[in-house]
Amino acid sequence: MLVVRAGFWGMITLCWVSVFIPVLRSFSRYGKLASGAEVGNGRRAMKLFNHPALYIPSSLGFKLFYTWLLIFNSLLLVEVSYLSYSGKPLCILAILYAFDQPCSAQPQLEIHSLTVSVLLEFHAVRRVYECWKVHRFSGTSMQHVTVSAGGIAFYILAALSPLVDPGVICPLVPRGKLWPLVPGILLFLVGSYHQHKCHKILAQLRRGPERRYGVPFGDWFQIVSCPHYLSEIIIYASFAVISETATQWVCVLWVASNLVITGLRTHHWYIKKFPGYQSLGRKAIIPFLI
């Protein structure tokens, strides 16, 4: 529990520190925010770490993120199933036990946390599909290898977070309330539907051979510049509503911190790139607020 939560707090701290430190800010940019002249530029002290060779295509990075999440979360679900019947942890859960105190009683399947793990699996399947079949990445869209490493680290923590505090493997207290499942699953479905729809809208903007960026319209793009980020926050908030655990809410705080910062940068990029964009009256990511 403490290891996973500490990992999220560390990423949250690094996320906000990157706002004020140029070299970290440069590393954290990806996609259109890291394309073109930004790659490889900067002060002399930054050039080595900001070298173009340390950037990979965003298409590769996102496929790597979600393929890793799908594989890792699938393995965890298999291990949880085995643990619930045999009482013996396998490889990954055995490592988790080394850092967190195991149950004194027979491990059981905790329905709320198990639901989060299953929904995360559906999320991973959809995102892998979108990365391969829906997204149309620009040829100049890049991300620093530190973004790739951070993404993989996050999805390790995200997959582990339902298994702690108290989690699937160790339900420390009885969980008789089933009502959080209903609003949580509804939130997940709403977030997933709108994120998929917004990803399709973005993909349709790049149907030409040059795959240039344009101003998206439709669905939640009418009110915010980055509704796909808003949807992602809603998806992870749904996990917290279902599980009612502190670790899951810290996970939401990380997702919100990362995407609000990236959403604000993207919003300012739209304003700079497209004259008259501000007249659309959109916020960056949170309707009517940010």
Buried (B, 14 or more C-beta within 10 A) or exposed (E): BEBBBEBBEEBBEBBEEBEEEEBBBBBBBBBBBBBEEBBBEBEEEBEEBBEEEBBBBBBBBBBBBBBBBBBBBBBBBEBBEBBBEEEEBBEBBEEBBEEBEBBEEEBBBBBBBBBBBEBBBEBBBBBBEBBEEBBBBBEBBBBBEBBBEBBBEBBBBBBBBBBBBBBBBBBEEEBEEEEBBEEBBEBBBBBBEBBBBBBBBBBEBBEEEEBEBEBBEEBBBEBBBBBBBBBBBBBBBBBBBBBBBEBBBBBBBBBBBBBBBBBBBBBBBBBEEEEEBEEBEBBBBBEEEE
